[in-house]
Amino acid sequence: MPKDTTYKFCFGPWNLSEGQDPYGPPTRPVQSFDWKLEQLKKLGFDAMMFHDDDAVPDIDNKSDAQLKSEARALKKKLDDAGIVAEIVAPRLWFDPRTIDGAYTSNDPKCRKYAIERSLRCIDVANYLDCDLIVLWLAREGSYIRESKNARKCVDYLVEAVDKMLAHDKKIRIAIEPKPNEPMDLAYIPTIGHALALATQTSDPKRVGCLIESAHAILAGLDPADEIDFACSFGKLWSLHLNDQNGLKFDQDKPFGSANLRVAFNQVRALERNGYGKKGEYVAFDVHPFRTTKVEHWTAHLENSRRTFLRLVEKARTYPEAEAQKLIADRNYAALDQLVLEHLMGK
């Protein structure tokens, strides 16, 4: 596999999934967190992503003392493995109190729960020596437009973020937008929406974003454009690379699996913006195919990193001078072929 010291890589425990989907049971046995950490270490990845209840299982039923003890025990495991925690995210979408949304629920008691859970997530992050909280606003939307007041919901989101920012003056918050699924339509569907929301908060400098390739595609956007847009604001603080075959359910295919050229342009965008030079990680939010055998369980992660590094080589050897001449001549047909032949290796 090609080597590169510019980028650091990570994935989360959920990226070694057991194959269950809405239409069928698991196809691989359940494995412990320790087993998953060992796979990450064996593969040579640098960091692990966490939901708060990945770090502290059954978190809602744990006391503050238990939360502190279990999070610190996890930190020791990570230290012993030479692994760091890249992000921690509150997993709000599994709780019955978030059926109608978490921060944007019509029920004030449910909104209160979502905020309190998020503050505990920040505490977990502190124990793991992690300063980046990711908000995937999974159920912050509606199935029926008339069921919620979208204007109020923006205020609710700002209120929640402000309480998180006030809880810890060092923490940063990265919003991970998605246009749909599990909600019909989300209130913060794109990076533009996320960064606009950031400006309404009490400390916009501490609110940025996380881009996921598949989420951008589901919004009908090009992930490379979203990367450039976020980087123009200095707000791309984390990244989930994967792939998506059209406007279907969120597929989390290996990076470059469905459209290599789209993947290439994402890497070019990261390269031209110097992503990774301030310590940012490249995360692969990918899942093994349901048909994957146990002995091939980590192939999707190895393959995603391999494809990424090969595309880094392609980005750095791209015939830029030749391309600029074609651009100046407005000869886009030739430019199109130049890109294709560069990727194919003429």
C-alpha positions in Angstrom: 0.0 0.0 0.0 1.4 3.5 -0.8 2.7 5.5 2.1 1.9 9.1 3.0 2.6 11.1 6.1 0.3 14.0 5.4 -2.8 12.2 6.5 -4.0 10.5 9.7 -6.8 8.0 9.5 -9.6 6.8 11.7 -12.9 4.9 11.9 -15.5 4.1 14.5 -16.7 0.9 16.2 -19.9 1.0 14.0 -17.8 0.6 10.9 -17.2 -3.0 11.8 -20.9 -3.8 11.6 -22.5 -7.2 11.8 -24.6 -7.0 8.6 -28.0 -6.3 10.0 -30.3 -4.1 7.9 -34.0 -3.1 8.1 -34.9 -6.2 6.1 -32.7 -8.9 7.7 -30.7 -10.1 10.7 -27.0 -9.9 11.3 -24.8 -12.0 9.1 -21.7 -11.9 11.3 -21.3 -12.5 15.0 -21.3 -9.6 17.5 -17.8 -8.6 18.5 -16.6 -6.8 21.6 -15.2 -3.2 21.6 -11.8 -4.6 22.6 -11.8 -6.8 19.4 -12.7 -3.7 17.3 -10.0 -1.6 18.9 -7.5 -4.4 18.2 -8.5 -4.4 14.5 -8.0 -0.7 14.3 -4.6 -1.1 15.8 -3.7 -4.0 13.5 -4.7 -2.0 10.4 -2.4 0.9 11.5 -5.1 3.5 11.9 -4.4 6.5 14.1 -7.6 7.3 15.9 -11.1 6.1 16.7 -14.4 7.9 16.5 -17.0 7.5 19.3 -20.6 8.0 20.1 -21.0 8.8 23.7 -22.5 5.4 24.4 -19.7 3.6 22.5 -17.4 5.1 25.2 -19.8 4.6 28.1 -22.5 2.0 27.3 -26.0 2.5 28.7 -24.9 6.1 29.5 -28.3 7.3 30.5 -28.4 4.9 33.4 -24.9 5.7 34.7 -24.1 8.1 37.4 -21.7 11.0 36.9 -19.1 9.0 38.9 -19.6 5.9 36.8 -19.4 8.0 33.6 -16.1 9.4 34.7 -14.7 6.0 35.8 -15.7 4.2 32.6 -14.5 7.0 30.3 -11.1 7.2 32.1 -10.8 3.4 31.8 -11.4 3.7 28.1 -8.8 6.5 27.8 -6.2 4.1 29.4 -7.1 1.4 26.8 -6.6 3.9 24.0 -3.3 5.2 25.5 -2.1 1.6 25.8 -2.9 1.0 22.2 -1.4 4.2 21.0 -4.8 5.4 19.7 -6.6 8.7 20.3 -10.2 9.7 20.3 -10.9 11.9 17.3 -14.5 12.9 17.9 -17.3 12.1 20.4 -21.0 12.4 19.3 -24.2 12.3 21.3 -26.2 9.3 20.0 -29.7 10.9 20.5 -31.7 9.0 17.9 -32.1 5.7 19.7 -33.9 7.0 22.7 -37.8 7.0 22.9 -37.7 10.6 23.9 -36.3 11.6 20.5 -39.0 10.0 18.3 -40.2 13.4 17.2 -36.8 15.0 17.2 -34.2 15.6 19.9 -33.3 19.3 20.0 -36.3 20.2 17.9 -39.0 18.0 19.6 -42.3 19.6 20.2 -42.1 18.4 23.8 -39.9 20.7 26.0 -39.1 17.7 28.3 -37.6 15.8 25.3 -35.6 18.9 24.3 -34.3 19.2 27.8 -33.2 15.5 27.7 -31.4 16.0 24.4 -29.4 18.9 25.8 -28.6 17.2 29.1 -27.4 14.1 27.2 -25.2 16.4 25.0 -23.6 18.0 28.0 -22.7 14.5 29.4 -21.3 13.7 26.0 -19.0 16.7 26.4 -17.9 15.4 29.8 -17.0 12.1 28.1 -15.0 13.9 25.5 -13.1 15.7 28.2 -12.2 12.5 29.9 -11.0 11.1 26.6 -8.9 14.3 26.0 -11.0 15.1 22.9 -12.1 18.6 22.0 -14.4 17.9 19.0 -18.1 17.1 19.4 -20.0 16.0 16.3 -23.7 16.7 15.9 -25.4 14.4 13.4 -28.9 16.0 13.6 -30.5 12.7 12.7 -34.1 13.4 13.7 -34.0 17.2 13.5 -36.6 17.6 10.8 -40.2 16.4 10.2 -42.3 13.9 8.3 -45.2 16.3 8.1 -44.4 19.9 7.4 -47.3 21.2 9.4 -46.3 19.2 12.5 -43.5 21.6 13.4 -42.6 25.3 13.2 -39.3 25.3 11.2 -38.5 28.8 12.4 -38.8 27.8 16.0 -36.7 24.7 15.3 -33.8 26.8 14.2 -34.0 28.7 17.5 -34.1 25.4 19.4 -31.0 24.2 17.6 -29.1 27.5 18.3 -30.2 27.2 22.0 -28.9 23.7 22.2 -25.5 24.6 20.6 -25.2 27.6 22.9 -25.7 25.5 26.0 -23.0 23.1 24.8 -20.6 26.0 24.1 -21.3 27.4 27.6 -20.8 24.0 29.2 -17.1 23.9 28.1 -15.2 26.9 26.8 -12.6 24.7 24.9 -14.9 22.4 23.1 -15.6 22.7 19.4 -18.7 21.5 17.7 -18.8 20.1 14.1 -22.3 19.8 12.6 -22.7 16.8 10.2 -25.6 17.6 7.8 -27.7 15.1 6.0 -30.7 16.0 3.8 -32.9 13.0 4.8 -33.1 9.6 6.4 -34.2 8.8 9.0 -36.4 12.0 8.7 -38.2 12.7 5.5 -36.5 16.1 5.3 -34.0 17.7 7.7 -33.7 21.3 8.8 -29.9 21.4 8.3 -29.4 19.4 5.1 -26.2 20.8 3.7 -22.9 22.4 4.8 -24.2 25.8 3.8 -27.1 25.4 6.3 -24.7 24.2 9.0 -22.3 27.1 8.6 -25.2 29.6 8.5 -26.5 28.1 11.8 -23.0 28.6 13.2 -23.3 32.3 12.7 -26.4 32.4 15.0 -24.6 30.8 17.9 -22.9 32.6 20.8 -19.4 31.6 19.6 -19.4 31.0 15.9 -15.6 30.4 15.9 -16.2 27.2 17.8 -18.9 25.8 15.5 -17.8 24.2 12.2 -18.7 21.1 10.2 -18.1 17.6 9.2 -18.6 16.5 5.6 -19.7 13.0 4.7 -19.4 12.1 1.0 -22.7 10.2 0.9 -24.7 12.9 2.6 -23.6 15.5 0.0 -24.5 13.1 -2.8 -27.9 12.5 -1.2 -28.5 16.3 -1.3 -27.7 16.3 -5.0 -24.4 18.0 -4.4 -20.8 17.2 -5.3 -18.8 16.3 -2.2 -15.7 18.1 -3.6 -17.6 21.4 -3.9 -18.8 21.0 -0.3 -15.2 20.4 0.8 -14.0 23.5 -1.0 -16.9 25.5 0.4 -16.3 24.5 4.0 -12.5 25.1 3.7 -13.1 28.6 2.3 -14.5 29.4 5.8 -11.8 27.4 7.6 -14.6 25.2 9.0 -13.9 21.6 7.8 -12.9 20.0 11.1 -13.6 16.4 10.3 -14.4 14.2 7.3 -16.3 11.0 6.6 -15.3 9.6 3.2 -17.4 6.9 1.6 -19.4 6.4 -1.5 -23.0 6.3 -2.6 -24.8 4.8 -5.7 -27.3 7.6 -6.5 -30.1 9.0 -4.4 -30.9 5.9 -2.5 -30.7 5.1 1.2 -27.4 6.0 2.9 -25.1 3.1 1.6 -21.7 3.9 3.2 -19.9 2.1 0.4 -16.1 1.9 0.4 -14.5 5.2 -0.7 -14.4 5.4 -4.5 -16.5 2.2 -4.9 -19.3 3.8 -7.0 -17.7 6.8 -8.7 -13.9 7.0 -8.8 -13.8 10.4 -10.5 -16.0 11.9 -7.7 -13.6 10.4 -5.2 -10.6 11.8 -7.1 -12.0 15.3 -7.0 -12.6 15.0 -3.3 -9.0 14.2 -2.8 -7.9 17.1 -5.0 -10.0 19.4 -2.9 -8.4 18.1 0.3 -5.0 18.5 -1.2 -5.5 22.1 -2.5 -6.9 23.2 0.9 -4.1 21.6 3.0 -6.6 19.4 4.9 -4.7 17.4 7.6 -2.0 20.0 8.1 -3.7 21.2 11.3 -4.1 17.7 12.7 -7.5 16.9 11.1 -8.2 13.2 10.4 -9.5 11.4 7.4 -12.3 9.1 8.7 -13.8 6.3 6.6 -17.5 6.0 7.5 -17.9 2.8 5.5 -19.6 -0.5 6.2 -18.8 -4.0 5.1 -21.2 -5.4 2.5 -23.8 -7.6 4.2 -22.4 -10.5 2.2 -18.9 -10.1 3.7 -17.5 -13.2 5.4 -15.9 -12.9 8.9 -12.4 -13.4 7.5 -12.8 -10.4 5.2 -14.4 -8.2 7.9 -11.9 -5.3 7.6 -11.4 -5.2 3.9 -13.7 -2.2 3.3 -11.6 -0.1 5.6 -8.2 -1.3 4.1 -9.6 -0.8 0.6 -10.9 2.7 1.4 -7.5 3.8 2.7 -5.7 2.2 -0.2 -7.9 3.9 -2.7 -7.5 7.3 -0.9 -3.7 7.0 -1.0 -3.7 6.0 -4.6 -5.8 9.0 -5.4 -3.4 11.3 -3.5 -0.7 10.1 -5.9 -3.0 10.8 -8.8 -3.8 14.3 -7.5 -0.1 15.1 -7.0 0.9 13.9 -10.5 -2.1 15.5 -12.3 -0.8 17.3 -15.4 -1.8 20.7 -14.2 0.1 22.8 -16.8 -1.5 20.8 -19.6 -4.9 21.1 -18.0 -4.5 24.9 -17.6 -3.8 25.2 -21.3 -6.9 23.3 -22.2 -8.9 25.5 -19.7 -7.6 28.7 -21.3 -8.6 27.4 -24.7 -12.0 26.3 -23.3 -11.3 22.9 -24.7 -13.3 21.1 -22.1 -13.8 17.9 -24.2 -10.0 17.4 -24.2 -9.9 18.3 -20.5 -12.5 15.7 -19.8 -10.4 13.0 -21.6 -7.2 14.2 -19.9 -8.8 13.5 -16.5 -10.1 10.1 -17.6 -6.8 9.0 -19.0 -4.9 10.2 -16.0 -7.2 8.1 -13.7 -7.0 5.1 -16.0 -3.2 5.3 -16.5 -2.7 5.7 -20.2 
